[in-house]
Amino acid sequence: MPEHTKVMGKEWAEARREANVDRLRATLATALAGRTGITFELGCGHGHWLAAYAAAHPTEFCVGIDLITHRVERSVRKQTLGKLDNVIFLKAEATEFLEALPNQVSLAKIFILYPDPWPKKKHHKNRFISPENLDLLASRAAAETQLHFRTDNADYFGWTQEHLAAHPRWRIEPEVVWPFEQKTFFEERMKDRRDVFARLVK
Ligand SMILES: C[S@@+](CC[C@H](N)C(=O)[O-])C[C@H]1O[C@@H](n2cnc3c(N)ncnc32)[C@H](O)[C@@H]1O
């Protein structure tokens, strides 16, 4: 690819990211007005898990995000049908969402269920769990926030344990029980499940 095309592509991607963050900032300023903490699901898919969690935890305010429009639409339908006033679902990319989150709002609980495992080695760089993204989550998390991670993929499980163990702001918690069971769309299709829990440290 010619160099000038690469430069234009990069500029376009940066401009699009900025526009997404600005749009999310405006949405979140209204949707989270007066709130200081949220229960956050990153990559909520069709919303099965978070809609059920929100119904069972009426005192928590929950936010689910996903990149894929039709999955978010299905999630919103669950919120509407369930008449749930303590959960919202948004189409958003996670790092853009975290950048746009109002300063007064922190992540009280974080859930990541069945994230894309990117099994091929050459694609591992696309896995959400990385030192940079763990920094970003830590920067928006409340004191003692717990991060809950579930996967069916043995390699991503080990990868996540290693990245959390190496990160100065997260401490792996060995003996925690998954706090709320509700099969997700992907869990229905998976044979296996492995959980990792970590707590934010100062
Ligand atoms: C394998 S699916 C699992 C969905 C759901 N958690 C479940 O268990 O049914 C992973 C989801 O994460 C979403 N996703 C991946 N990267 C994301 C990102 N950076 N920001 C937001 N969502 C993301 C994908 O669009 C996809 O819906």
PDBQT file of the ligand as one rigid body, heavy atoms in Angstrom, charges set to zero:
ROOT
HETATM    1  C1  LIG A 301     -17.785 -14.151  21.625  1.00  0.00    +0.000 C 
HETATM    2  S1  LIG A 301     -18.861 -12.807  21.833  1.00  0.00    +0.000 S 
HETATM    3  C2  LIG A 301     -19.544 -13.058  23.472  1.00  0.00    +0.000 C 
HETATM    4  C3  LIG A 301     -20.787 -12.239  23.710  1.00  0.00    +0.000 C 
HETATM    5  C4  LIG A 301     -21.466 -12.458  25.071  1.00  0.00    +0.000 C 
HETATM    6  N1  LIG A 301     -20.603 -12.017  26.144  1.00  0.00    +0.000 N 
HETATM    7  C5  LIG A 301     -21.851 -13.901  25.245  1.00  0.00    +0.000 C 
HETATM    8  O1  LIG A 301     -21.199 -14.604  26.035  1.00  0.00    +0.000 OA
HETATM    9  O2  LIG A 301     -22.811 -14.330  24.584  1.00  0.00    +0.000 OA
HETATM   10  C6  LIG A 301     -17.760 -11.428  22.131  1.00  0.00    +0.000 C 
HETATM   11  C7  LIG A 301     -18.473 -10.106  21.975  1.00  0.00    +0.000 C 
HETATM   12  O3  LIG A 301     -17.585  -9.052  22.321  1.00  0.00    +0.000 OA
HETATM   13  C8  LIG A 301     -17.784  -7.977  21.422  1.00  0.00    +0.000 C 
HETATM   14  N2  LIG A 301     -16.541  -7.175  21.407  1.00  0.00    +0.000 N 
HETATM   15  C9  LIG A 301     -15.324  -7.580  20.992  1.00  0.00    +0.000 A 
HETATM   16  N3  LIG A 301     -14.420  -6.598  21.137  1.00  0.00    +0.000 NA
HETATM   17  C10 LIG A 301     -15.094  -5.543  21.655  1.00  0.00    +0.000 A 
HETATM   18  C11 LIG A 301     -14.713  -4.224  22.012  1.00  0.00    +0.000 A 
HETATM   19  N4  LIG A 301     -13.452  -3.801  21.857  1.00  0.00    +0.000 N 
HETATM   20  N5  LIG A 301     -15.647  -3.395  22.506  1.00  0.00    +0.000 NA
HETATM   21  C12 LIG A 301     -16.937  -3.811  22.647  1.00  0.00    +0.000 A 
HETATM   22  N6  LIG A 301     -17.355  -5.055  22.330  1.00  0.00    +0.000 NA
HETATM   23  C13 LIG A 301     -16.452  -5.911  21.831  1.00  0.00    +0.000 A 
HETATM   24  C14 LIG A 301     -18.112  -8.660  20.107  1.00  0.00    +0.000 C 
HETATM   25  O4  LIG A 301     -18.812  -7.806  19.231  1.00  0.00    +0.000 OA
HETATM   26  C15 LIG A 301     -18.933  -9.851  20.549  1.00  0.00    +0.000 C 
HETATM   27  O5  LIG A 301     -20.323  -9.601  20.558  1.00  0.00    +0.000 OA
ENDROOT
TORSDOF 0
